[in-house]
Amino acid sequence: MMKQETRQRGFTLIEIMVVMVILGLLVAIVAPNIMGRSDQAKVTVAKTQMKNIANALDLYRLDNGHYPSTQQGLEALVSKPSGSPEPRNWNPEGYLKSVPEDPWGSEYQYISPGAEKPYNLYSYGADGREGGEGDAADISVWDIEG
């Protein structure tokens, strides 16, 4: 019987360099597109959370005839609030499991009654301060479509 010789062939330095250049180009093209999406995703999460809170506030009003006061806050959706106005028919299961923080780790701002609406519910955005532009802009529940 004859022995079959097997030769192992490795990659040449030029082949490895070509692959590295291709990977570098891909990262340079794709990375900026992916990086900008995280800020946009946080804004989308904030809008979704605020819609859920607004739905819970509407259920609270249907049961009790009014929205929680500013002093009672959003916590009134989790546990029965004290103070005025007293909830007449508060749901013992609550309206939310917990009050979420916005995607930037801050509390949602709640004022009831609002200036022109029954309440104001908003996030200060990425900068955590009133005003701002882009992902640092304030997000109001009344500005969310749908």
N, C-alpha and C positions, 0 to 999 in steps of 0.2 A: 504494500500500500504506500501511496505517496502522501507525504504530508502537504497539506495546503498551507501556504504561507498567508497570513493575514497581516496586512499593514494597517496600522492605525494612522489616520491622517488628522492632524489638528488644524485649528484655524490659523491663518497667517496673520501677521500684525496688521496688514492692510485691510483684511476682511473685518477684523475687530474694530479698527478705526472707522470704517464705513458704517458699521452698525451703530457705533457710538454717535457719529454725526447725525444719522437718521433719527436716533432716539432724542438727541438734543433738539433737533428741529421740531419733532413732535411735541416735546415738552414746551418749547417756546411758543408754539401755535395754540396748543390746547390749554395750558395752565392759566393764562389770563382769562379765558372764557369760563373756566370752572371757578376760579377765585371770586369773580364778580357775582356769581350766583348765590353764594352763601348769604350775602346781605339781602338780596332779593328774596331768598327763601325765608329769612327771619321776618321780613315785612309781611309775607304771605301767612306765616304762622300767627303773627300778631292779629291780623285781620280775622283769621279763622277763630282764634280764641275769643276775640271781642264779639263775634257773631254768636258764639255759644253763650257767653255771659249775657248778651242782650236777650237771647231766647229765655234764659233762666230768669232774668229780670221781668220779662213779660209774663211768665208763669207766676212769679211772685205777685205781680200786680193783679192778675186774674183771681188768685186765691184770696188776696188781702185787700183789694180795692185801692192800693197805692203802691208806689215804689218805695224801697227802703230810703231813709233819709241819708244825708251825707254822713252824719255821725254814726248811723248804723252800718253804713258802708256795704261793700260787697260781701263781707263776712256774714251778712244777713241771709245770704243764699246758701250758706253751709250750716249755720246753727241759728236757732231761734233768737232774734234780736230782742233786746230790752229797749226801753226808752220810747219816745214818741216819734212817729205814730206807731201804736202797738199793732202787730199783725193779728188780724181777726181769725184767720184760718190757715196758719202756717203749716206747711207740709212737714210732718215729722221725719220724712226721709230726706228733707232738704231739697235744694234745687241744683246744687253742684256738689261734687264730692270734696272739692277743695277749690280755693280761689287761686288760679294760676298766676305766676309772674309773667311779665312779657318776655320775649326771647332774649332781651338784653339784661335780664335779672332784676328789673325794677317792678314795682307794683303798678297796676293799672290805676289811673286816676278816675274817681267817681264823684260826681256832684249831683245832688238831687234836692230841689228841682233845678233844672238847667236854665240858662238865660232864655233860650227860645224853644227848647225841647223839654220833654218831661224829665230828662236827666242828661248829663254829659258823661261819656265814657271814652277815655282816650289813653294813649301811650305817648310818652315823650320821644320815642324812637331811640336810635342808637346812641345819641349823645346824652340822653337822660335829662335834657333841659328843654324848656319851652322854646318852640320855634325850630329852626333848622331847615336844611334842604336835603334832598335825596333820602338815604336811609336814616338820616338824623332828623327828618321831618316828623312832626307830630302826626299821629294817626287817630282820627276820630271815628267812632262807630257810625256816625251819621254820614260820613264820607265814603263808606264802604258800599259798593254796588252789590246787589243781589241779596 
